[in-house]
């Protein structure tokens, strides 16, 4: 089942949007036309996420480290709920 989170992608600024967590992938979506098309519907397959690390800078900040070396940083406004379902889906 898909879970939705308010978030911002930290890439060339703070880009507001939504993060969708599913057993197969984490997907960032935004409708902002000023955002590079590559990031408007960014799908990060769960099997390609090596790890997730957290830090706190006024809000919870998650960095998804991919198997290919890419890193994607997000402000996620409900860390506890995100972590719960991320761990559940990773184990699925």
Secondary structure, DSSP 8 states (H G I E B T S, - for coil): --EEEEEEEESSSEEEEEEEE-SSEEEEE---TTS-HHHHEEEEEGGGEEEEEEEESSSEEEEEEETTS-EEEEEES-HHHHHHHHHHHHH-
